[in-house]
Amino acid sequence: MTTTIGSLPALTAAFFKRAAQDEELSERMSFADTVVHIHFTDLEGVNACTVWLDRTPIGAEVGAIGQAEVELFATGQVWMDLFVGKGQLPISIVRGDVSYSGPVRKFLRVVPLLSSFDFEMFKASQPMTGGAVRSPAS
């Protein structure tokens, strides 16, 4: 199975929904007590995923739904590299590959918990193929 860049918001929401099914992981992730919008900056149309880390179980949906305390912005390829373990979110923020607004430390505090979860849904999705990509000039 291959993933188009355009399917990343849905795949990301599905990942967090699966994490919500693990009672212990979901409870620990909820300690972030925040809502996060993950934006895929090179997509047209629906280009975000909302993750609710302010409840147990945690939740996720495709789209930038409601207000989020933390907003993260990166291209689909940057997110995919992070999801398959080719990078780390804090380093990507320092490098400028991922930008943010809000108290990102609340999210970063619980990100290491995800390392115990199964990222195979992303790894099985390699290689990425093109999708509805917005040109850098837009």
Secondary structure, 3 states (H helix, E strand, C coil): CCEEHHHHHHHHHHHHHHHHCCHHHHHHHHHHCCEEEEEECCECCCCEEEEECCCCCCEEEECCCCCCCEEEEECHHHHHHHHCCCCCHHHHHHHCCCEEECCHHHHHCCHHHHHHCCCHHHHCCCCEECCCECCCCC
